Amino acid sequence: MFIFYITAMNYTETHYLSELKSDMQMHARIATTFLSRRGMDNLLEGGGPLAVVQGDIAGRGSEWNMRVLVFDEYATVFIDSITTPGRVGQTLIIPEVLSALERQYQEPLLRREYQAIYYAISIPYGDGERFGAVLLVACVEDIFNSLSQISDRILLYSLMVGIAVVALVFVASHWLIAPLRRMLRVVQRTAAGRLDQRVPVTGGDEYAVWGTAFNSMTEKLEQVEKTREEFVSNVSHELKTPLSSMKVLSESLLLQESVPEEVYREFLQDIVSEVDRMTTINNDLLALVKIDQREQGLNIRLVSINLMVEDILKRLSPLAEQRNVALYYDDVRPVEMDADEIKLSLAISNIVENGIKYTPGGGTVKVVVDADHQFAYITVQDTGIGIPEEEQSKIFTRFYRVDKTRDRETGGTGLGLSISYSAVLMHGGSIRVNSRQDEGSVFIVRIPIRRS
């Protein structure tokens, strides 16, 4: 507003003064033409109708709203449009007049100290050998007064608009920042550990987008925290069970006297079984931790999936024979892909082993290796107990068991499928499950053949 005020005032003043200067130049030429026609020589020598010319000049000055003075070659006034008091007969040292007498052209000059514009132009006489001058003086006090009034008005309006703008900016900024402040309070409470906090989301502006993203992040953090607490609880429970069993068995031996050797052997065998179970849990946890440490990356190389699956089935064939489960292998086509063989082998091995453990005697487990131009497919199909539909989305959760009693019998820890899921995800793949209870399950592992 200040820049507008200064610019507007400068423009207005320049415009009015330019118009006035142009009028003065035009009127000066008219005056010199008029005087030349009247005969400057006769007028200066006291001849001719000087009084009439004086009256004409006075009339023109009044009409133009300017003072007109005519000088001879000695800068002496012999005509003045203002008669009372006039300057006729006086010699005036005025720079503009002196310049005109010396035939030096100058633009109309504003003299602010007098609040007037001076403009002088030379007029030849005496056969062009001598030069007089015509001086026009235009008072600009009225213009300056008008500009002062306009300036006061503009300044007042600018001040009013400025106050209104400041108030509007204050209200608008408060309105715009209010959602940000609410979000900041939620962020601070979340940073203090209250992960149940959510940002209220309304509308579809940027704040709503930020709030939605923040709420999504806190939901994931809350889920991670719940998973962590559940994981710690499950680990504690899984380790507590064999420890409690070993404690009970040991105390039973200590409290009995003259215990037969057969009883000792039986109890010690049970203790060894519980130790083996703890070792299995510990090994699975270590495997899961190593897979979760993704910053270590994958040891990628070209792997023959056919040979890898054949090795897995050879390792698991004793377990299948022990449970009277038939293993079948179908390699539809040779498949080679970029993979970490150790991690991928662990993932497929856990799925196949689960299929063997949860398939009753006389059942079958079939592994199929296939591929298209983009993905490799490893399918593990069993005729086992199946998974209820409502449980299928939870089977990759750590320590989750569909049938805890059966898992105790098979020695499962609830970590095998979680390890497989993490390893496949690290390869950029996915696992899909199709299962019906008491009919069997199909696990389909899809992994990109080439890493991008």
C-alpha positions in Angstrom: 0.0 0.0 0.0 2.9 2.4 0.7 4.4 1.7 -2.7 1.0 2.2 -4.3 0.6 5.5 -2.4 4.0 6.9 -3.5 3.6 5.7 -7.1 0.1 7.2 -7.4 1.1 10.5 -6.0 4.2 10.8 -8.2 2.2 9.8 -11.3 -0.6 12.3 -10.5 1.8 15.2 -9.8 3.9 14.4 -13.0 0.7 14.2 -15.1 -0.7 17.6 -14.0 2.6 19.4 -14.2 3.3 17.9 -17.7 0.0 19.1 -18.9 0.6 22.6 -17.5 4.1 22.8 -19.0 2.7 21.9 -22.4 0.1 24.6 -22.1 2.8 27.1 -21.1 4.9 26.3 -24.2 1.9 26.7 -26.4 0.8 30.0 -24.8 4.4 31.3 -25.0 4.4 30.8 -28.7 1.1 32.5 -29.0 2.3 35.5 -27.0 5.5 35.9 -29.1 3.5 35.7 -32.3 1.1 38.3 -31.0 3.9 40.6 -30.0 5.8 40.2 -33.2 2.7 41.2 -35.2 2.2 44.3 -33.0 5.8 45.3 -33.7 8.2 45.0 -30.8 10.4 47.9 -32.0 7.5 50.4 -31.9 6.4 49.1 -28.5 9.8 49.4 -27.0 10.3 52.9 -28.4 7.0 54.0 -26.8 5.2 54.1 -30.0 2.2 52.1 -31.1 -0.8 51.2 -29.0 1.2 50.1 -25.9 -1.8 50.4 -23.6 -3.9 48.3 -26.0 -1.2 45.6 -26.1 -0.9 45.8 -22.3 -4.6 45.1 -22.1 -4.5 42.3 -24.5 -1.6 40.6 -22.6 -3.5 41.1 -19.3 -6.6 39.5 -20.9 -4.6 36.6 -22.2 -2.8 36.0 -18.9 -6.1 36.1 -17.0 -7.6 33.6 -19.5 -4.5 31.3 -19.3 -4.4 31.7 -15.5 -0.7 32.7 -15.9 1.3 35.8 -15.4 2.9 37.1 -18.6 5.9 39.4 -18.5 7.7 40.9 -21.6 11.4 41.9 -21.3 13.6 44.0 -23.5 17.2 43.0 -24.3 18.3 44.5 -21.0 16.0 42.3 -18.9 13.8 45.3 -18.2 10.0 44.6 -17.9 7.9 46.8 -20.2 4.7 44.7 -20.2 3.2 42.9 -17.2 -0.1 41.2 -17.3 -0.6 42.1 -13.7 -0.9 45.9 -13.4 -1.3 46.3 -9.6 1.4 46.0 -8.5 3.2 45.4 -11.7 6.9 45.2 -12.5 6.9 47.5 -15.5 10.2 49.4 -15.7 12.0 47.1 -13.4 15.0 45.1 -14.3 14.7 41.5 -13.0 17.5 39.1 -12.9 15.7 35.8 -13.6 17.8 32.8 -14.8 15.1 31.7 -17.3 14.9 35.2 -18.8 18.7 35.6 -19.1 18.9 32.2 -20.8 16.1 33.3 -23.2 17.9 36.6 -24.0 21.0 34.5 -24.8 18.8 32.4 -27.0 19.4 29.2 -25.0 16.3 27.0 -25.0 15.1 25.6 -21.6 12.2 23.5 -20.6 9.6 24.9 -18.2 11.1 24.7 -14.7 9.2 24.0 -11.5 10.4 26.1 -8.6 9.0 24.5 -5.5 10.1 27.3 -3.2 7.7 29.6 -5.1 5.2 26.9 -6.0 5.3 28.1 -9.6 6.5 27.1 -13.0 8.7 29.5 -14.9 9.1 29.4 -18.7 10.8 32.0 -20.9 11.2 32.2 -24.6 13.2 34.7 -26.7 11.5 37.1 -29.1 13.5 38.8 -31.9 13.1 42.5 -32.9 15.1 45.2 -34.6 15.4 43.3 -37.8 16.4 40.2 -35.8 19.6 41.8 -34.4 18.2 42.2 -30.8 16.2 39.8 -28.7 13.7 40.3 -25.9 12.0 37.6 -23.9 8.5 36.5 -22.9 8.2 35.0 -19.4 5.2 32.9 -18.3 4.7 32.2 -14.6 2.1 29.6 -13.7 1.2 29.2 -10.0 0.8 25.6 -9.0 -0.2 26.2 -5.4 -3.8 25.0 -6.2 -2.4 21.9 -7.8 -0.3 21.1 -4.8 -3.2 21.8 -2.5 -5.4 19.5 -4.4 -2.7 16.9 -4.5 -2.3 17.3 -0.8 -6.0 16.6 -0.2 -5.8 13.6 -2.5 -2.7 12.5 -0.7 -4.4 12.7 2.6 -7.3 10.7 1.2 -5.2 8.1 -0.3 -3.1 7.8 2.9 -6.3 7.4 4.9 -7.7 4.8 2.5 -4.3 3.0 2.5 -4.3 3.0 6.3 -7.9 1.7 6.4 -7.1 -1.0 3.8 -3.9 -1.8 5.6 -5.7 -2.3 8.9 -8.3 -4.4 7.1 -5.6 -6.5 5.4 -3.7 -7.0 8.7 -6.9 -8.1 10.4 -7.8 -10.4 7.5 -4.3 -11.9 7.5 -4.5 -12.4 11.2 -7.8 -14.2 11.0 -6.8 -16.2 7.9 -3.5 -17.2 9.4 -5.2 -18.3 12.6 -7.8 -20.2 10.6 -5.1 -21.8 8.4 -2.7 -22.6 11.2 -5.3 -24.0 13.6 -5.4 -27.5 11.9 -1.6 -27.5 11.9 -1.6 -26.7 15.7 -4.1 -29.5 16.3 -1.9 -31.9 14.3 1.2 -30.7 16.2 -0.5 -31.5 19.5 -1.4 -35.0 18.3 2.2 -35.5 17.0 3.6 -34.5 20.4 1.3 -36.9 22.2 2.2 -39.6 19.8 5.9 -38.9 20.3 5.3 -39.3 24.0 4.2 -42.9 23.4 0.4 -42.5 23.0 0.0 -44.3 19.7 -3.8 -44.3 19.9 -3.9 -40.6 19.0 -5.5 -39.7 15.6 -5.7 -36.4 13.7 -9.3 -35.4 13.0 -9.7 -35.3 9.2 -12.3 -33.1 7.4 -12.5 -31.9 3.8 -10.0 -32.7 1.1 -7.3 -30.0 1.4 -3.6 -30.5 2.2 -4.3 -30.8 5.9 -6.7 -33.6 5.3 -4.0 -35.4 3.2 -1.4 -34.9 5.9 -3.8 -36.0 8.6 -4.7 -39.1 6.7 -1.1 -40.0 6.1 -0.3 -39.4 9.8 -3.2 -41.5 10.9 -2.1 -44.3 8.6 1.4 -44.1 10.0 0.2 -44.1 13.7 -2.0 -47.1 12.9 0.9 -49.0 11.5 3.1 -48.0 14.5 0.3 -49.1 16.9 0.1 -52.4 15.0 3.9 -52.8 15.2 3.8 -52.1 18.9 1.0 -54.6 19.4 2.9 -57.2 17.4 6.0 -56.6 19.4 4.2 -57.0 22.7 2.4 -60.1 21.4 5.7 -61.4 20.1 7.5 -60.9 23.4 4.5 -62.5 25.2 4.5 -65.5 22.8 8.3 -66.0 23.2 8.0 -65.9 26.9 5.1 -68.4 26.8 6.9 -70.7 24.4 10.0 -70.8 26.5 8.2 -71.0 29.8 6.3 -74.2 28.9 9.4 -76.4 28.4 11.1 -74.8 31.4 8.1 -75.6 33.6 8.1 -79.2 32.3 11.8 -79.6 33.1 11.3 -78.1 36.5 8.4 -80.4 37.3 10.3 -83.5 36.1 13.5 -82.6 38.0 11.6 -81.9 41.2 9.8 -85.2 40.9 13.1 -87.1 40.7 14.5 -85.2 43.6 11.5 -85.8 45.8 11.5 -89.6 45.3 13.8 -91.9 47.0 15.1 -95.2 45.5 13.8 -94.4 42.1 14.2 -97.2 39.6 16.6 -96.7 36.7 13.8 -97.0 34.2 12.0 -94.1 35.8 15.2 -92.0 35.7 15.7 -92.8 32.1 12.1 -91.9 31.2 12.2 -88.6 33.1 15.6 -87.7 31.6 14.3 -88.5 28.1 11.4 -86.2 28.7 13.8 -83.5 29.9 15.9 -84.0 26.7 12.8 -83.6 24.6 12.0 -80.3 26.3 15.5 -79.1 25.7 15.3 -80.1 22.1 12.0 -78.1 21.9 13.7 -75.1 23.4 16.6 -75.5 20.9 14.2 -75.6 18.0 12.4 -72.4 19.2 15.7 -70.7 19.7 16.9 -71.7 16.2 13.7 -70.5 14.6 13.9 -67.2 16.4 17.5 -66.7 15.3 16.5 -67.5 11.7 13.6 -65.0 11.9 15.9 -62.3 13.3 18.4 -62.8 10.5 15.8 -62.6 7.9 14.3 -59.4 9.5 17.7 -57.8 9.4 17.2 -56.6 5.9 20.1 -54.2 6.0 22.3 -57.2 5.5 20.7 -57.6 2.1 20.4 -60.7 0.0 23.2 -62.8 -1.4 21.8 -62.8 -4.9 23.1 -65.2 -7.5 21.7 -67.3 -10.3 19.9 -70.3 -8.7 18.3 -73.4 -10.3 15.0 -73.7 -8.6 14.6 -77.3 -9.8 17.8 -78.4 -8.2 17.0 -76.5 -5.0 13.6 -78.1 -4.6 15.1 -81.6 -5.3 17.6 -81.0 -2.5 14.7 -79.9 -0.1 12.7 -83.0 -0.9 15.7 -85.3 -0.4 16.3 -83.8 3.1 12.6 -84.1 4.0 12.0 -87.6 2.6 12.9 -89.4 5.9 10.3 -87.3 7.7 7.7 -88.2 5.0 8.5 -91.9 5.2 8.3 -91.8 9.0 4.8 -90.3 8.7 3.8 -92.5 5.8 3.3 -89.5 3.5 4.1 -89.7 -0.2 6.2 -86.9 -1.7 5.7 -86.0 -5.4 7.7 -83.6 -7.5 6.8 -82.1 -10.9 9.2 -79.8 -12.6 7.1 -78.4 -15.5 10.1 -76.6 -17.0 13.6 -75.7 -15.9 13.6 -72.5 -13.9 16.7 -70.3 -13.1 16.3 -67.0 -11.3 18.1 -64.4 -9.3 17.7 -65.3 -5.6 19.4 -65.9 -2.2 19.4 -69.7 -2.3 19.8 -70.1 1.5 16.9 -67.9 2.4 14.6 -69.1 -0.4 15.5 -72.7 0.4 14.5 -72.1 4.1 11.2 -70.6 3.0 10.2 -73.5 0.7 11.5 -76.1 3.1 9.3 -74.8 5.9 6.2 -74.9 3.7 6.9 -78.4 2.5 7.7 -79.6 6.1 4.4 -78.1 7.3 2.6 -79.9 4.6 4.2 -83.2 5.7 3.5 -82.7 9.4 -0.1 -81.8 9.0 -1.0 -84.5 6.4 -2.3 -87.8 8.0 -0.7 -91.1 7.2 -1.4 -92.3 3.6 -1.7 -88.7 2.3 0.4 -86.9 -0.3 2.4 -83.7 -0.6 3.1 -82.5 -4.2 5.6 -79.8 -5.2 5.3 -78.2 -8.6 7.9 -75.9 -10.2 6.8 -73.7 -13.1 7.4 -70.3 -14.6 6.3 -67.7 -17.1 8.3 -65.0 -18.8 8.3 -62.9 -15.6 7.7 -65.0 -12.5 8.7 -68.3 -11.0 5.9 -70.4 -9.3 6.5 -73.0 -6.6 3.3 -74.7 -5.6 3.1 -77.0 -2.5 -0.1 -79.0 -2.4 -1.0 -81.4 0.4 -4.0 -83.6 1.4 -3.8 -82.6 5.1 -6.1 -81.3 7.7 -6.6 -77.9 5.9 -7.0 -74.4 7.3 -10.3 -72.8 8.2 -11.1 -69.9 6.0 -11.3 -67.4 8.9 -7.8 -68.5 10.0 -6.0 -68.2 6.6 -5.2 -64.5 6.9 -3.4 -65.2 10.3 -1.2 -68.2 9.5 1.9 -66.0 8.7 1.7 -64.3 12.1 4.5 -65.3 14.4 3.7 -68.0 16.9 0.2 -68.3 15.5 -1.2 -71.9 15.4 -4.5 -73.1 14.0 -4.5 -76.1 16.2 -2.2 -75.7 19.2 -2.7 -79.3 20.5 -1.7 -80.8 17.1 1.3 -78.3 17.0 2.5 -79.6 20.3 2.4 -83.1 19.0 4.3 -82.2 15.8 6.8 -80.0 17.5 5.9 -76.9 15.7 6.9 -73.5 17.1 4.5 -71.3 15.0 7.4 -69.5 13.4 7.9 -71.6 10.2 5.4 -69.9 7.9 6.4 -66.5 9.3 10.0 -67.2 8.3 8.8 -68.3 4.8 6.7 -65.2 4.4 9.5 -62.8 5.4 12.0 -64.5 3.1 9.6 -64.5 0.1 8.8 -60.8 0.7 12.6 -60.0 0.7 12.7 -61.4 -2.8 9.8 -59.2 -3.9 7.4 -62.1 -4.1 4.2 -63.2 -2.6 2.5 -66.3 -1.0 -1.1 -67.2 -1.7 -3.1 -69.8 0.2 -6.1 -71.9 -0.9 -7.3 -74.3 1.7 -10.4 -76.2 2.8 -10.7 -77.8 6.2 -10.2 -81.6 6.1 -9.4 -81.5 2.4 -5.9 -80.0 2.2 -4.0 -76.8 1.4 -2.3 -75.3 -1.6 0.5 -72.8 -1.1 1.5 -70.8 -4.2 4.8 -68.9 -4.0 5.4 -66.4 -6.8 8.8 -64.7 -7.1 10.2 -62.4 -9.9 12.7 -64.3 -12.0 14.9 -61.2 -12.5 15.5 -58.5 -9.9 14.9 -55.0 -11.1 
